[in-house]
Amino acid sequence: MSQPISRRKLATLASGLFVASHASAQTTPEGGPVEAPFTRDYDPPKFKPGWKKPQLNRQLAQDFIIYAHSDLDMVKKLLEKEPALLNATIDWGGGDWETGLGGASHMGRRDIVEFLLERGARPDLFCATMLGQLETVKAFLTLQPKMIDTKGPHGFTLHWHAQVGGKNSEAVLDYLQSIKKLELKPIPFLKK
């Protein structure tokens, strides 16, 4: 039979739990990611992942994806440091998933896109649209016509990606407009 716990021990234990929980809450930076609450209300899958290798560091993946929007030198440096970043994804919240290739694509950074593709990044419809790969875009939209409304990272449309592709993507933009005409707004960071 266990001994009853004294008030002093209970108070010490409770304050220790409070400090520990407060300390772990402080490790998440102000405004940083917070995992959504979740309770499984279905049977768990029978397959159990092995988790033999450590996951990529979230901060490193986040930095890589941010740099992939605009800084080729840092993309090269971080990819040399950790090659697994090539296809790393970050959920910016609410299922807004992005890779380095996705960030470079919606910013119209052809140099970064081509570098990542040369290293084996997985291309997608948004990347093909920005690069002006008309036949690829047509093939996707022939296979799945509703993809005309598909949104990429941060909700950017195919039309947006064609716009940031510049001259190389004009034929793709014309094709997209022939399927679904949108009012195209100027993109602030594009050179006129």
TISE-389653 format. One record per residue (C-alpha): residue number from 0; residue in one letter; z, x, y. Coordinates in Angstrom, 3 decimals, padded with zeros to 6 digits. Each point is the difference from the previous one (the first is absolute). Layout:
% TISE-389653
{resi=NUM, resn=A, z=Z, x=X, y=Y}
...
This chain:
% TISE-389653
{resi=0, resn=M, z=000.000, x=000.000, y=000.000}
{resi=1, resn=S, z=-000.918, x=001.391, y=003.408}
{resi=2, resn=Q, z=002.475, x=000.515, y=002.808}
{resi=3, resn=P, z=-000.214, x=-002.290, y=003.019}
{resi=4, resn=I, z=-001.509, x=001.701, y=003.039}
{resi=5, resn=S, z=002.231, x=000.548, y=003.004}
{resi=6, resn=R, z=-000.883, x=-001.237, y=003.468}
{resi=7, resn=R, z=-000.304, x=003.585, y=001.203}
{resi=8, resn=K, z=-002.456, x=000.910, y=-002.799}
{resi=9, resn=L, z=-001.947, x=-003.202, y=000.610}
{resi=10, resn=A, z=-000.223, x=000.726, y=003.737}
{resi=11, resn=T, z=-001.078, x=003.589, y=-000.670}
{resi=12, resn=L, z=-002.603, x=-001.134, y=-002.532}
{resi=13, resn=A, z=-001.320, x=-002.733, y=002.303}
{resi=14, resn=S, z=-000.271, x=002.346, y=002.994}
{resi=15, resn=G, z=-001.762, x=002.568, y=-002.189}
{resi=16, resn=L, z=-002.540, x=-002.610, y=-001.114}
{resi=17, resn=F, z=-000.507, x=-001.068, y=003.599}
{resi=18, resn=V, z=-000.567, x=003.585, y=001.178}
{resi=19, resn=A, z=-002.359, x=000.709, y=-002.908}
{resi=20, resn=S, z=-002.058, x=-003.137, y=000.622}
{resi=21, resn=H, z=-000.053, x=000.654, y=003.739}
{resi=22, resn=A, z=-001.080, x=003.625, y=-000.544}
{resi=23, resn=S, z=-002.867, x=-001.001, y=-002.286}
{resi=24, resn=A, z=-001.148, x=-002.603, y=002.509}
{resi=25, resn=Q, z=-000.154, x=002.706, y=002.657}
{resi=26, resn=T, z=-002.388, x=002.127, y=-002.059}
{resi=27, resn=T, z=-002.782, x=-002.483, y=000.784}
{resi=28, resn=P, z=-001.266, x=000.876, y=003.482}
{resi=29, resn=E, z=000.267, x=-002.575, y=002.754}
{resi=30, resn=G, z=-003.021, x=-002.261, y=-000.339}
{resi=31, resn=G, z=-000.871, x=001.637, y=-003.332}
{resi=32, resn=P, z=-001.128, x=-001.795, y=-003.139}
{resi=33, resn=V, z=002.257, x=-002.538, y=-001.622}
{resi=34, resn=E, z=-000.782, x=-001.229, y=-003.469}
{resi=35, resn=A, z=-000.242, x=-003.781, y=-000.215}
{resi=36, resn=P, z=002.697, x=-001.675, y=-002.091}
{resi=37, resn=F, z=-001.096, x=-000.890, y=-003.483}
{resi=38, resn=T, z=001.489, x=-001.772, y=-002.989}
{resi=39, resn=R, z=-002.042, x=-000.242, y=-003.177}
{resi=40, resn=D, z=-000.346, x=-003.679, y=-000.982}
{resi=41, resn=Y, z=-002.254, x=000.686, y=-002.950}
{resi=42, resn=D, z=000.183, x=002.028, y=-003.200}
{resi=43, resn=P, z=-000.292, x=003.731, y=000.648}
{resi=44, resn=P, z=-003.116, x=001.704, y=-001.368}
{resi=45, resn=K, z=000.412, x=001.442, y=-003.460}
{resi=46, resn=F, z=-001.562, x=003.303, y=001.065}
{resi=47, resn=K, z=002.402, x=002.405, y=001.661}
{resi=48, resn=P, z=-001.494, x=002.791, y=002.154}
{resi=49, resn=G, z=000.990, x=003.530, y=-000.929}
{resi=50, resn=W, z=000.648, x=001.415, y=003.504}
{resi=51, resn=K, z=-000.417, x=003.513, y=-001.403}
{resi=52, resn=K, z=-001.264, x=001.406, y=003.294}
{resi=53, resn=P, z=001.670, x=-000.382, y=003.382}
{resi=54, resn=Q, z=-001.658, x=-002.292, y=002.495}
{resi=55, resn=L, z=-001.588, x=001.423, y=003.124}
{resi=56, resn=N, z=002.358, x=000.299, y=002.901}
{resi=57, resn=R, z=-000.432, x=-003.110, y=002.146}
{resi=58, resn=Q, z=000.334, x=001.880, y=003.298}
{resi=59, resn=L, z=-002.662, x=002.522, y=-001.048}
{resi=60, resn=A, z=-002.374, x=-002.796, y=-001.063}
{resi=61, resn=Q, z=000.636, x=-001.860, y=003.246}
{resi=62, resn=D, z=-000.665, x=003.129, y=002.084}
{resi=63, resn=F, z=-003.201, x=000.727, y=-001.923}
{resi=64, resn=I, z=-001.328, x=-003.511, y=000.556}
{resi=65, resn=I, z=000.879, x=000.073, y=003.699}
{resi=66, resn=Y, z=-001.726, x=003.369, y=000.450}
{resi=67, resn=A, z=-003.029, x=-001.270, y=-001.948}
{resi=68, resn=H, z=-000.656, x=-002.387, y=002.886}
{resi=69, resn=S, z=-000.825, x=002.870, y=002.362}
{resi=70, resn=D, z=000.869, x=003.588, y=-000.984}
{resi=71, resn=L, z=-002.236, x=001.761, y=-002.531}
{resi=72, resn=D, z=001.901, x=003.296, y=000.179}
{resi=73, resn=M, z=003.302, x=-001.667, y=-000.915}
{resi=74, resn=V, z=-001.703, x=-001.995, y=-002.767}
{resi=75, resn=K, z=-001.267, x=003.271, y=-001.487}
{resi=76, resn=K, z=003.406, x=001.663, y=000.359}
{resi=77, resn=L, z=001.948, x=-002.848, y=-001.609}
{resi=78, resn=L, z=-002.561, x=-000.495, y=-002.775}
{resi=79, resn=E, z=000.230, x=003.711, y=-000.821}
{resi=80, resn=K, z=003.800, x=-000.333, y=-000.098}
{resi=81, resn=E, z=-000.150, x=-003.100, y=-002.249}
{resi=82, resn=P, z=-003.372, x=-000.899, y=-001.609}
{resi=83, resn=A, z=001.393, x=-003.310, y=-001.324}
{resi=84, resn=L, z=-000.048, x=-001.333, y=003.577}
{resi=85, resn=L, z=-003.746, x=-000.551, y=-000.354}
{resi=86, resn=N, z=000.415, x=-003.585, y=-001.227}
{resi=87, resn=A, z=003.557, x=-000.660, y=001.171}
{resi=88, resn=T, z=000.622, x=-003.435, y=001.481}
{resi=89, resn=I, z=002.619, x=-001.321, y=002.350}
{resi=90, resn=D, z=000.974, x=-003.629, y=000.486}
{resi=91, resn=W, z=000.571, x=-000.267, y=003.748}
{resi=92, resn=G, z=001.661, x=-003.342, y=-000.685}
{resi=93, resn=G, z=-001.068, x=-003.372, y=-001.270}
{resi=94, resn=G, z=-002.521, x=001.471, y=-002.430}
{resi=95, resn=D, z=-001.911, x=001.963, y=002.690}
{resi=96, resn=W, z=-000.965, x=002.835, y=-002.366}
{resi=97, resn=E, z=-001.820, x=003.035, y=001.332}
{resi=98, resn=T, z=-001.286, x=003.337, y=-001.278}
{resi=99, resn=G, z=-001.066, x=003.016, y=002.018}
{resi=100, resn=L, z=-003.609, x=-000.986, y=-000.683}
{resi=101, resn=G, z=000.722, x=-003.511, y=001.279}
{resi=102, resn=G, z=001.518, x=001.348, y=003.210}
{resi=103, resn=A, z=-002.881, x=002.396, y=000.629}
{resi=104, resn=S, z=-002.508, x=-002.771, y=-000.757}
{resi=105, resn=H, z=001.322, x=-002.550, y=002.477}
{resi=106, resn=M, z=000.223, x=002.695, y=002.675}
{resi=107, resn=G, z=-003.623, x=001.012, y=-000.557}
{resi=108, resn=R, z=000.996, x=003.563, y=-000.919}
{resi=109, resn=R, z=-003.046, x=000.920, y=-002.075}
{resi=110, resn=D, z=001.121, x=003.656, y=-000.190}
{resi=111, resn=I, z=003.313, x=-000.937, y=-001.617}
{resi=112, resn=V, z=-001.622, x=-002.628, y=-002.242}
{resi=113, resn=E, z=-002.584, x=002.475, y=-001.286}
{resi=114, resn=F, z=002.659, x=002.659, y=-000.581}
{resi=115, resn=L, z=002.146, x=-002.431, y=-002.023}
{resi=116, resn=L, z=-002.976, x=-001.287, y=-001.996}
{resi=117, resn=E, z=-001.048, x=003.588, y=-000.824}
{resi=118, resn=R, z=003.490, x=000.520, y=-001.426}
{resi=119, resn=G, z=-000.254, x=-003.113, y=-002.194}
{resi=120, resn=A, z=001.550, x=-002.809, y=002.067}
{resi=121, resn=R, z=-000.791, x=-003.464, y=-001.347}
{resi=122, resn=P, z=-002.578, x=-001.630, y=002.286}
{resi=123, resn=D, z=000.109, x=-003.704, y=000.783}
{resi=124, resn=L, z=-002.081, x=-002.615, y=001.780}
{resi=125, resn=F, z=001.526, x=000.805, y=003.399}
{resi=126, resn=C, z=-000.819, x=003.695, y=-000.322}
{resi=127, resn=A, z=-003.576, x=-000.811, y=-001.087}
{resi=128, resn=T, z=-000.342, x=-002.361, y=002.965}
{resi=129, resn=M, z=001.155, x=002.629, y=002.498}
{resi=130, resn=L, z=-002.315, x=002.611, y=-001.523}
{resi=131, resn=G, z=-002.966, x=-002.366, y=000.342}
{resi=132, resn=Q, z=-000.686, x=-000.279, y=-003.724}
{resi=133, resn=L, z=-001.996, x=-003.211, y=000.259}
{resi=134, resn=E, z=-001.036, x=-000.274, y=-003.667}
{resi=135, resn=T, z=003.615, x=000.436, y=-001.138}
{resi=136, resn=V, z=001.220, x=-002.662, y=002.439}
{resi=137, resn=K, z=-002.773, x=-002.366, y=-001.099}
{resi=138, resn=A, z=000.916, x=000.566, y=-003.660}
{resi=139, resn=F, z=003.672, x=-000.819, y=000.631}
{resi=140, resn=L, z=-000.806, x=-003.140, y=001.980}
{resi=141, resn=T, z=-002.616, x=-001.140, y=-002.516}
{resi=142, resn=L, z=002.571, x=000.354, y=-002.773}
{resi=143, resn=Q, z=002.771, x=-001.673, y=002.035}
{resi=144, resn=P, z=-001.308, x=-001.831, y=003.099}
{resi=145, resn=K, z=003.527, x=-000.947, y=001.127}
{resi=146, resn=M, z=000.733, x=003.679, y=000.589}
{resi=147, resn=I, z=-001.604, x=-000.493, y=003.415}
{resi=148, resn=D, z=003.457, x=-001.290, y=001.022}
{resi=149, resn=T, z=001.985, x=002.753, y=-001.739}
{resi=150, resn=K, z=002.381, x=001.860, y=002.265}
{resi=151, resn=G, z=000.699, x=003.703, y=-000.275}
{resi=152, resn=P, z=003.052, x=001.922, y=001.193}
{resi=153, resn=H, z=001.639, x=-001.582, y=003.058}
{resi=154, resn=G, z=-002.275, x=-003.025, y=-000.399}
{resi=155, resn=F, z=-003.169, x=001.788, y=001.166}
{resi=156, resn=T, z=-003.171, x=-001.778, y=-001.099}
{resi=157, resn=L, z=-003.215, x=001.326, y=-001.450}
{resi=158, resn=H, z=-001.600, x=-000.676, y=003.384}
{resi=159, resn=W, z=002.609, x=002.274, y=001.628}
{resi=160, resn=H, z=-000.749, x=002.784, y=-002.478}
{resi=161, resn=A, z=-003.720, x=-000.322, y=000.692}
{resi=162, resn=Q, z=000.681, x=000.172, y=003.731}
{resi=163, resn=V, z=002.073, x=003.184, y=-000.240}
{resi=164, resn=G, z=-002.718, x=001.547, y=-002.171}
{resi=165, resn=G, z=-002.200, x=000.184, y=003.072}
{resi=166, resn=K, z=-003.734, x=000.633, y=-000.224}
{resi=167, resn=N, z=000.199, x=000.736, y=-003.736}
{resi=168, resn=S, z=001.350, x=-003.490, y=-000.674}
{resi=169, resn=E, z=-002.217, x=-002.096, y=002.271}
{resi=170, resn=A, z=-002.072, x=-001.321, y=-002.934}
{resi=171, resn=V, z=003.194, x=-000.969, y=-001.845}
{resi=172, resn=L, z=001.341, x=-001.779, y=003.089}
{resi=173, resn=D, z=-003.289, x=-001.900, y=000.379}
{resi=174, resn=Y, z=000.204, x=-000.990, y=-003.681}
{resi=175, resn=L, z=003.606, x=-001.169, y=000.330}
{resi=176, resn=Q, z=-000.860, x=-001.982, y=003.123}
{resi=177, resn=S, z=-002.885, x=-001.655, y=-001.895}
{resi=178, resn=I, z=002.510, x=-001.243, y=-002.584}
{resi=179, resn=K, z=002.812, x=-000.903, y=002.362}
{resi=180, resn=K, z=-000.451, x=000.259, y=003.722}
{resi=181, resn=L, z=003.148, x=001.129, y=001.776}
{resi=182, resn=E, z=000.660, x=000.583, y=003.668}
{resi=183, resn=L, z=000.254, x=003.777, y=000.076}
{resi=184, resn=K, z=002.573, x=001.353, y=002.388}
{resi=185, resn=P, z=-000.137, x=003.510, y=001.449}
{resi=186, resn=I, z=002.057, x=002.535, y=-001.910}
{resi=187, resn=P, z=002.195, x=001.818, y=002.525}
{resi=188, resn=F, z=-000.094, x=003.485, y=-001.521}
{resi=189, resn=L, z=-003.773, x=000.139, y=-000.595}
{resi=190, resn=K, z=-002.001, x=002.190, y=002.363}
{resi=191, resn=K, z=-002.567, x=-001.939, y=001.934}
